[in-house]
Amino acid sequence: MLNSVKGMWLTLVSTVKGLGDPVTRQYPATGKLWHRSPKPTPVQPRFMGFPALTWDGEVEEPFCTSCMVCVRQCPTQCMSSTMIDNPLHADGRSPRRKIVDSFEINLNRCILCGICVEVCNFDAIVMSHEHEMSGYARNGSRVDLPVLLDMGKKFQRETGWTPDPVREARRVKSDPTAGDGSSTSEPQQPEQAQELPQELPPELQGISAAEDSSGA
């Protein structure tokens, strides 16, 4: 009986606290129960929305080379892409020999698993914060290259995203000793191997002599 009363009391206290500061919200409203705001619920930095393609602002081209790694690894096969020879590489303005020509993602089939981001070798695809892309047509959730790039540019502006090699280069530039492995502390000397005794202890000399005589 006492445990039942404790459980009911705990439930009552949690309900009262939830009315003042709810854990869940009625999307997209924000605020407390009595003071709601029409401002949409903020998206957390770790939120994984729909995939988007990133843009290289230094060369003015996508990071994507259409290597097809993400397409092959996608568990739902919701992606397709094609590549062409990069004209900027022929002019010496881009290090990419190939560049993406077309890219399409069927967002209805995407399960937001993030595998495409993990397997990409060029930081060309990210999980953006876009999640409100519903439509009235069944085939209206297919997004092409311009839309994916717009989503990626928006994500880069809002989050300040930079690819891993760029972040590493900036870190090394700010701290030259960070990338060459140098350190101000003295290197540790390797431990010397413990020398084995050259002579046997007295209690073992007799045993060794007996073994030698028996072997002879």
ZIGIWO-V100949 format. One line per field, one symbol per residue. phi: phi as a letter, one per 30 degrees, with the letter a starting at -180 (. if undefined). psi: psi as a letter, one per 40 degrees, with the letter a starting at -180 (. if undefined). burial: 1 if it has 9 or more other C-alpha atoms within 8 Angstrom, else 0. A space follows every 10 residues. Layout:
phi->???
psi->???
burial->???
This chain:
phi->.ddddddddd dddddddddd bddcbddcdb jddcbdbddd ddddeddccd dbccbdddci adddchdidd dddddchcca abbbdddddd dicbdcdcbd cbbbbcddcd chdidddddd dbhcbbcdcd bcbdbccdcd cdccdedddd ddddddddci dbdedddddd ddddbeddcc idbddddddd ddddddddcd eedcdddddd dddddd
psi->dddddddddd dddddddddd gidiigheii aadegiiehi hihidehhai iihihhddef iidhefeedd ddehdefeii iiiihhdddd eeeiehdiih dihhhhddeh efdeddddeh eefehihaeh egfiieidee ehhadddddd ddddddddef hiiddddddd ddddgdedee eiieihihhi hiihhihdii ideedddddd ddddd.
burial->0000000000 0000001111 0100100111 0110010001 0000000111 1111110000 0111110011 1011001111 1110010010 0001001111 1111111001 0101111011 0011111110 0000000000 1111100110 1110110000 0000001000 1100001100 0000000000 0000000000 0000100000 000000
